[in-house]
Amino acid sequence: MSMFEAKKTNTSVSIAKDRIKALLVSERVNCTPDTLEKIQNELYKTISKYLEVIPEEFDVKMTRSYIYIRLMGEDS
Amino acid sequence: MGEVIVITSGKGGVGKTTTTANIGVGLATLGKKVVVIDTDLGLRNLDVVMGLENRIVYNVVDVIEGNCRMKQALIKDKVHENLYLLPSAQTKDKSAISPEQVKKLTEELAEEFDYVLVDCPAGIEQGFQNAIAGATRAIVVTTPEVSAIRDADRIIGLLEKNGIKNVDLVINKIRVEMVKRGDMMSVEDVTEILAINLLGAIPDDEQIVVATNQGEPVIGMDSLAGKAYLNICKRIIGEDVSFLDLDAHTGFFGKIFGIFKSN
């Protein structure tokens, strides 16, 4: 499995996906990927005060109209 | 009362006009009464793709300005009795018509036709505003490239802002071999990024070039792209059709891996 994973991350598709995702994050809500990371960190800090959250599974995703927060497990 | 659907993309060259022509032919094949409108003023193209360029007398601007009646400007398709083209004006520019005028025009056509398909020009300026003015539904065409997806995302946002909620995605020019190598985003990759309903995916098929050379639709030909377009048409009229295996030519192992795998 790890062999396949390594191969995947080197393809031009993975570069394209990273680029387009970063672009869309900043264009959809007018915030840079840097800002998103800060938002993500602060949301994590805030939420972990009240709930048990695993850092590796915590994820914030922005679309055109929503901000999704994933606490753990499967994708929203 | 028919449905007014705008076919748009933001970026040029992704296949809006080819898609409009083929969906028009496909819906007509399924027995619907269809009119396709070219709203790209000054850069008329839909007539050539449909092979009707020699039959144009009047155009969409003539109708709007009252130089002719609607019936005089509508060109009947060579093959399909129930398919008509309203061509664009080659000598006018975008400011010759307004969104209000287009809205009125499409409303009038929707009274007589089951489907009014509006081929939108590239860009997000007035040509775009004109094209979407009367639409209640949109089809966004994109290709699996960063630039096309970025523009598609922008367009989806603009359509939402303009109150068009029924927005579907068509992903064009998929090259299965490149997807398998990891050098082209897959249908799932693009759908995941844009997060709207997928209407269909069209393979990058040589038959499209052949068909366009001849001014004929690819939908009547024995090709994967033609089948994919026909399935899109069936989904538009509400049929539940499963997605085509674009990898049909590569045999057993290709099928096992499939192109719809994510990442």
Chai-1 contact restraints between the chains, C-beta under 6 A:
chainA,res_idxA,chainB,res_idxB,connection_type,confidence,min_distance_angstrom,max_distance_angstrom,comment,restraint_id
A,T11,B,G182,contact,1.0,0.0,6.0,A-B,restraint_1
A,S12,B,D183,contact,1.0,0.0,6.0,A-B,restraint_2
A,V13,B,G182,contact,1.0,0.0,6.0,A-B,restraint_3
A,V13,B,M185,contact,1.0,0.0,6.0,A-B,restraint_4
A,A16,B,V146,contact,1.0,0.0,6.0,A-B,restraint_5
A,A16,B,M185,contact,1.0,0.0,6.0,A-B,restraint_6
A,R19,B,V146,contact,1.0,0.0,6.0,A-B,restraint_7
A,I20,B,V146,contact,1.0,0.0,6.0,A-B,restraint_8
A,I20,B,I149,contact,1.0,0.0,6.0,A-B,restraint_9
A,I20,B,I193,contact,1.0,0.0,6.0,A-B,restraint_10
A,L23,B,R150,contact,1.0,0.0,6.0,A-B,restraint_11
A,L24,B,D153,contact,1.0,0.0,6.0,A-B,restraint_12
A,T63,B,A195,contact,1.0,0.0,6.0,A-B,restraint_13
A,R64,B,G157,contact,1.0,0.0,6.0,A-B,restraint_14
